Amino acid sequence: MPIDVQDIFARAKPSYDGHYRLSGLESQVDIYRDASAAPHIWARSAKDGFFAQGWVHAQDRFWQMEADRLKAYGRWAEVVGPQGLDQDIFWRRLRLKFNAKNDFSAAHSDAKMMLTAYAAGVNAFLHTNPCIPECELLAHRPEPWDPWDSIAVFKSRHINMNRWEHKIWRMNIARQFGPTALELLFPPTPQYRFLVESDPPPFNMDALFTPTFLTEEDEGGSNNWVVSGSRTESGFPILAGDPHRAVDVPNVYYQNHMVCDLFDVAGFSFAGVPGFPHFAHNARVAWSITHAAADTQDIYLEVLSPDHRSYRRRGDWVPVDREEDTIRVRGGDTVSVELLVAGEGPIIQIEGTRALALKAVALQEPNKTWDALWDMLGARNIDDLDTAMENWVEPVNNLLYADQDGNIGYRMRGKLPIRPLANAWVPVDAESGRFSWRGFVPFHQMARIINPPDGFLVTANNQVVDDRYPHYVALDFAAPHRRNRIAELITARSRWTSDAMRSIHADIRSLSALNLVSYMLEAIPETQAGRALQQRLAGWDGSLSPESPLPTLYSWIRRHVVEMFMASATSLEFLRQSAGTPPLTWQAGRLNGHLSLLLQDSTSPVARAITRQNLWARALDAAGREFPDPEAIPLWQSVHILRPTHPLASTIPEAAALLNPRPISIGGDGDTVQAASFGGSGFQITGTSVARYVFDLAEWDRSGWIVPLGVSGVGGSAHFEDQKTSWAHHELQPMHFSASAVTVAAVHHTVLEVG
């Protein structure tokens, strides 16, 4: 009997009005939803508040939660088949369930209560026998939610936002062509230059290899900024920003608000995780983060015995922590996998007696991030919030905050390992013990800035600390163009309001483009067509507007230069041939994304190589052949399109029309404040703003928020993609906070009663 897809999705549409009698509650909880369906939870106790947060997360996003849990535990192949196997082997080897259970055991009582109450709320919703479309279509029966599942989901969302795979790639280059070849693609800062000029650590480089799952393009980024009362009309601070990621379906962030006896917090959370870890405010304090690009993971080369039951350390053989596990594959056979943990961490790849071990801050125990997640909710000022961050472990973030006393500040939160600088560059030898970690940077030595004299702070994944900072943070940072553009916009206005602040989200002028176009204008094309296109770029202001063809022309030339550079014998032809490295498209995408950083200095190796080969001129001539009619170049909006795709769309093609949101076009690119990066062979958007917010500390009800799709993760529901058009136009939805604003705006009311 054929499956009635339409009926399944129709039955799954959530109802936001009604009364539910539930066991596990201490007293009644009221949930109000405004026109966007963002839930406002009113509970008498924090325990009931987190119970209700688990309920609403599951009501709107349970499949997303289940998918994240399956991936974290290496069970994705159970629902998607063989295509998920390599990914499952990696995650299974990390043993996140074991690690998450240990974290839960080490958490303080309030954090345990938070995680336990949240899990109870998720399970209470599941006990109402809801229709979860993806589960029905896959005939998948979800298991109850455990408190440690939230920990595993949170970790899985962040472990791949680091630099360990870059170290493997760099070593593959170094072993064939010597360390100095790396300067072409990874020019180091002066502080770390010796890492390129010296030899790699002494071990057999022929034993290195690259895991098969390293095929993702290097994307991502975020912006945040805060201005003090000296720069606002109200005299109070304003905090704003937007995180950048691929647009998941449903979107990664979830808008919600929780009021209880201990705190009143509104902001974004991860479905599957209690609290408000990244972007939120309570009644007194606001906070937001960007990824600090910190290097908190190392790769170690381990030597195993032939039977994989021991590893070598300083000439002795030490037993490994070893177990056998099995992975069920949908439509296929069960696969056995070895789970090994050596002295430095879990083994992620094995070839004979050689193995790669991943040592990650997130996997060190005890991880007390969950204590910090609780402690931050009740902060009364930025000092309280800062103190709460002492337990934060991973990820390492650029945290901006502001309070109603008028203070603004910056804190680099998280744990930075102390280890030899050689670890920063490539995989290192584990056997000798010379490259082991030596603890973490003390909390009081992590970067902090309070009330800067300029009255504002900005971060955008750029290098925040300079070379005087005594501790190693990372080798790879984003170019400073987004950060500099935001600072330029802030200083251009004397007094800001929350409404005016939203204009920064919409900025599509690229300082990077202006720099790269200067190279294009200095070139001497050989053809008339190339010179005609060069003239078209001469007056361009660097705005990647959807209605203009110039962003298309600029982006095509930029990409063509990268492709020619990658293909030229003098510019690392070995990147096409290196056995075991990721695909060339991945490497070209990384170089395209880093080009603006590499070309800040016209004397850099990349700049010299491109100039020496006349690549800018050759690219202009090639563009003349690609666009023979200068007036017929496609508008940016016709090629630069966001097509969010549900992870099961290919697995369940008959439901793809309901699983996938409709495409939409926006301006900008990966270097603009309004982010819209692209990868692959075309200009389809692969990374963009997955949330936007403005927190007004003078009047919380003047704050705003938005996500690119909607609150609900159920395809076809009224709130599946109802914020998308407003998001594309850089509008914000009202972020109601006061009791009067919430009740006036409420269009739905759910009551959870004691069962």
Secondary structure as the mmCIF struct_conf table of DSSP 4:
data_model
#
loop_
_struct_conf.conf_type_id
_struct_conf.id
_struct_conf.beg_label_comp_id
_struct_conf.beg_label_asym_id
_struct_conf.beg_label_seq_id
_struct_conf.end_label_comp_id
_struct_conf.end_label_asym_id
_struct_conf.end_label_seq_id
HELX_RH_AL_P HELX_RH_AL_P1 VAL A 5 ALA A 12
BEND BEND1 LYS A 13 LYS A 13
STRN STRN1 GLY A 18 LEU A 22
TURN_TY1_P TURN_TY1_P1 SER A 23 GLY A 24
BEND BEND2 GLU A 26 SER A 27
STRN STRN2 VAL A 29 ARG A 33
TURN_TY1_P TURN_TY1_P2 ALA A 35 SER A 36
STRN STRN3 PRO A 39 TRP A 42
BEND BEND3 ARG A 44 SER A 45
HELX_RH_AL_P HELX_RH_AL_P2 ALA A 46 ALA A 72
TURN_TY1_P TURN_TY1_P3 TYR A 73 GLY A 74
TURN_TY1_P TURN_TY1_P4 TRP A 76 TRP A 76
HELX_RH_AL_P HELX_RH_AL_P3 ALA A 77 VAL A 80
HELX_RH_3T_P HELX_RH_3T_P1 PRO A 82 GLY A 84
HELX_RH_AL_P HELX_RH_AL_P4 LEU A 85 LEU A 94
TURN_TY1_P TURN_TY1_P5 ARG A 95 ARG A 95
HELX_RH_AL_P HELX_RH_AL_P5 LEU A 96 ALA A 106
BEND BEND4 ALA A 107 ALA A 107
HELX_RH_AL_P HELX_RH_AL_P6 SER A 109 LEU A 126
TURN_TY1_P TURN_TY1_P6 HIS A 127 THR A 128
HELX_RH_AL_P HELX_RH_AL_P7 PRO A 133 LEU A 138
TURN_TY1_P TURN_TY1_P7 ALA A 139 ALA A 139
HELX_LH_PP_P HELX_LH_PP_P1 PRO A 142 ASP A 146
HELX_RH_AL_P HELX_RH_AL_P8 PRO A 147 SER A 156
TURN_TY1_P TURN_TY1_P8 ARG A 157 ASN A 160
BEND BEND5 MET A 161 ARG A 163
HELX_RH_AL_P HELX_RH_AL_P9 TRP A 164 PHE A 177
HELX_RH_3T_P HELX_RH_3T_P2 PRO A 179 LEU A 184
TURN_TY1_P TURN_TY1_P9 LEU A 185 LEU A 185
HELX_LH_PP_P HELX_LH_PP_P2 PRO A 187 THR A 189
HELX_RH_3T_P HELX_RH_3T_P3 PRO A 190 TYR A 192
TURN_TY1_P TURN_TY1_P10 ARG A 193 ARG A 193
HELX_RH_AL_P HELX_RH_AL_P10 PHE A 194 GLU A 197
BEND BEND6 SER A 198 SER A 198
HELX_LH_PP_P HELX_LH_PP_P3 ASP A 199 PRO A 201
BEND BEND7 PRO A 202 PHE A 203
HELX_RH_3T_P HELX_RH_3T_P4 MET A 205 ALA A 207
TURN_TY1_P TURN_TY1_P11 THR A 212 PHE A 213
STRN STRN4 GLY A 221 VAL A 227
HELX_RH_3T_P HELX_RH_3T_P5 GLY A 229 ARG A 231
STRN STRN5 THR A 232 THR A 232
BEND BEND8 GLU A 233 PHE A 236
STRN STRN6 ILE A 238 ARG A 245
BEND BEND9 VAL A 249 PRO A 250
BEND BEND10 VAL A 252 VAL A 252
STRN STRN7 TYR A 253 VAL A 259
BEND BEND11 ASP A 261 LEU A 262
STRN STRN8 ASP A 264 PHE A 270
TURN_TY1_P TURN_TY1_P12 ALA A 271 GLY A 272
BEND BEND12 VAL A 273 VAL A 273
BEND BEND13 GLY A 275 GLY A 275
BEND BEND14 HIS A 278 HIS A 278
STRN STRN9 PHE A 279 HIS A 281
BEND BEND15 ALA A 283 ARG A 284
STRN STRN10 VAL A 285 HIS A 291
STRN STRN11 GLN A 297 VAL A 303
STRN STRN12 LEU A 304 LEU A 304
TURN_TY1_P TURN_TY1_P13 PRO A 306 ASP A 307
BEND BEND16 HIS A 308 ARG A 309
STRN STRN13 SER A 310 ARG A 313
TURN_TY1_P TURN_TY1_P14 ARG A 314 GLY A 315
STRN STRN14 ASP A 316 PRO A 319
STRN STRN15 ASP A 321 ILE A 327
TURN_TY1_P TURN_TY1_P15 ARG A 330 GLY A 331
BEND BEND17 GLY A 332 GLY A 332
STRN STRN16 VAL A 335 VAL A 341
BEND BEND18 GLY A 343 GLY A 345
STRN STRN17 PRO A 346 PRO A 346
STRN STRN18 ILE A 347 GLU A 351
TURN_TY1_P TURN_TY1_P16 GLY A 352 THR A 353
STRN STRN19 ARG A 354 ALA A 360
HELX_RH_3T_P HELX_RH_3T_P6 VAL A 361 LEU A 363
BEND BEND19 GLN A 364 PRO A 366
HELX_RH_AL_P HELX_RH_AL_P11 THR A 369 ASP A 375
HELX_RH_3T_P HELX_RH_3T_P7 MET A 376 GLY A 378
BEND BEND20 ARG A 380 ASN A 381
HELX_RH_AL_P HELX_RH_AL_P12 ILE A 382 ALA A 388
HELX_RH_3T_P HELX_RH_3T_P8 MET A 389 ASN A 391
BEND BEND21 GLU A 394 PRO A 395
STRN STRN20 ASN A 397 ASP A 403
TURN_TY1_P TURN_TY1_P17 GLN A 404 ASP A 405
BEND BEND22 GLY A 406 GLY A 406
STRN STRN21 ILE A 408 ARG A 413
BEND BEND23 GLY A 414 GLY A 414
HELX_LH_PP_P HELX_LH_PP_P4 LEU A 416 LEU A 416
STRN STRN22 PRO A 417 PRO A 417
HELX_LH_PP_P HELX_LH_PP_P5 ILE A 418 ILE A 418
HELX_RH_3T_P HELX_RH_3T_P9 LEU A 421 ALA A 424
TURN_TY1_P TURN_TY1_P18 TRP A 425 TRP A 425
BEND BEND24 VAL A 426 VAL A 426
STRN STRN23 VAL A 428 ASP A 429
BEND BEND25 ALA A 430 ALA A 430
TURN_TY1_P TURN_TY1_P19 GLU A 431 SER A 432
TURN_TY1_P TURN_TY1_P20 ARG A 434 PHE A 435
STRN STRN24 PHE A 440 PHE A 440
HELX_RH_3T_P HELX_RH_3T_P10 PHE A 443 GLN A 445
BEND BEND26 MET A 446 MET A 446
STRN STRN25 ARG A 448 ILE A 450
BEND BEND27 ASN A 451 ASN A 451
TURN_TY1_P TURN_TY1_P21 PRO A 453 ASP A 454
BEND BEND28 GLY A 455 GLY A 455
STRN STRN26 PHE A 456 THR A 459
BEND BEND29 ALA A 460 ASN A 462
BEND BEND30 VAL A 465 VAL A 465
TURN_TY1_P TURN_TY1_P22 ASP A 467 ARG A 468
BEND BEND31 TYR A 469 HIS A 471
BEND BEND32 LEU A 475 LEU A 475
TURN_TY1_P TURN_TY1_P23 PRO A 480 PRO A 480
HELX_RH_AL_P HELX_RH_AL_P13 HIS A 481 THR A 491
TURN_TY1_P TURN_TY1_P24 ALA A 492 ALA A 492
BEND BEND33 SER A 494 ARG A 495
STRN STRN27 TRP A 496 TRP A 496
HELX_RH_AL_P HELX_RH_AL_P14 SER A 498 HIS A 505
TURN_TY1_P TURN_TY1_P25 ALA A 506 ALA A 506
STRN STRN28 ARG A 509 ARG A 509
HELX_RH_AL_P HELX_RH_AL_P15 LEU A 511 GLU A 522
BEND BEND34 GLU A 526 THR A 527
HELX_RH_AL_P HELX_RH_AL_P16 GLN A 528 ALA A 538
TURN_TY1_P TURN_TY1_P26 GLY A 539 GLY A 539
BEND BEND35 GLY A 542 GLY A 542
STRN STRN29 SER A 543 SER A 543
TURN_TY1_P TURN_TY1_P27 PRO A 546 GLU A 547
BEND BEND36 PRO A 549 PRO A 549
HELX_RH_AL_P HELX_RH_AL_P17 LEU A 550 ALA A 567
BEND BEND37 SER A 568 SER A 568
HELX_RH_3T_P HELX_RH_3T_P11 ALA A 569 SER A 571
TURN_TY1_P TURN_TY1_P28 LEU A 572 GLU A 573
HELX_RH_AL_P HELX_RH_AL_P18 PHE A 574 GLN A 577
TURN_TY1_P TURN_TY1_P29 ALA A 579 GLY A 580
HELX_LH_PP_P HELX_LH_PP_P6 THR A 581 PRO A 583
HELX_RH_AL_P HELX_RH_AL_P19 LEU A 584 LEU A 598
TURN_TY1_P TURN_TY1_P30 LEU A 599 LEU A 599
BEND BEND38 GLN A 600 ASP A 601
TURN_TY1_P TURN_TY1_P31 SER A 602 THR A 603
BEND BEND39 SER A 604 SER A 604
HELX_RH_AL_P HELX_RH_AL_P20 PRO A 605 ARG A 612
TURN_TY1_P TURN_TY1_P32 GLN A 613 ASN A 614
HELX_RH_AL_P HELX_RH_AL_P21 LEU A 615 GLU A 626
BEND BEND40 PRO A 628 ASP A 629
HELX_RH_3T_P HELX_RH_3T_P12 PRO A 630 ALA A 632
HELX_LH_PP_P HELX_LH_PP_P7 ILE A 633 LEU A 635
HELX_RH_AL_P HELX_RH_AL_P22 TRP A 636 VAL A 639
STRN STRN30 ILE A 641 LEU A 642
TURN_TY1_P TURN_TY1_P33 PRO A 647 THR A 651
BEND BEND41 ILE A 652 ILE A 652
HELX_RH_3T_P HELX_RH_3T_P13 PRO A 653 ALA A 655
HELX_RH_AL_P HELX_RH_AL_P23 ALA A 656 LEU A 659
BEND BEND42 ASN A 660 ASN A 660
HELX_LH_PP_P HELX_LH_PP_P8 PRO A 661 PRO A 663
STRN STRN31 ILE A 664 SER A 665
TURN_TY1_P TURN_TY1_P34 GLY A 670 ASP A 671
BEND BEND43 THR A 672 GLN A 674
STRN STRN32 ALA A 676 PHE A 678
TURN_TY1_P TURN_TY1_P35 GLY A 680 SER A 681
BEND BEND44 GLY A 682 GLY A 682
STRN STRN33 ILE A 685 SER A 689
BEND BEND45 VAL A 690 VAL A 690
STRN STRN34 ARG A 692 ASP A 696
BEND BEND46 LEU A 697 ALA A 698
HELX_RH_3T_P HELX_RH_3T_P14 TRP A 700 ARG A 702
STRN STRN35 GLY A 704 ILE A 706
BEND BEND47 PRO A 708 LEU A 709
BEND BEND48 VAL A 711 VAL A 711
BEND BEND49 VAL A 714 VAL A 714
TURN_TY1_P TURN_TY1_P36 GLY A 715 GLY A 716
BEND BEND50 SER A 717 SER A 717
TURN_TY1_P TURN_TY1_P37 ALA A 718 HIS A 719
BEND BEND51 PHE A 720 GLU A 721
TURN_TY1_P TURN_TY1_P38 ASP A 722 GLN A 723
HELX_RH_AL_P HELX_RH_AL_P24 LYS A 724 ALA A 728
TURN_TY1_P TURN_TY1_P39 HIS A 729 HIS A 730
STRN STRN36 GLN A 733 PRO A 734
BEND BEND52 SER A 738 SER A 738
HELX_RH_AL_P HELX_RH_AL_P25 ALA A 739 ALA A 745
STRN STRN37 HIS A 748 VAL A 754
#
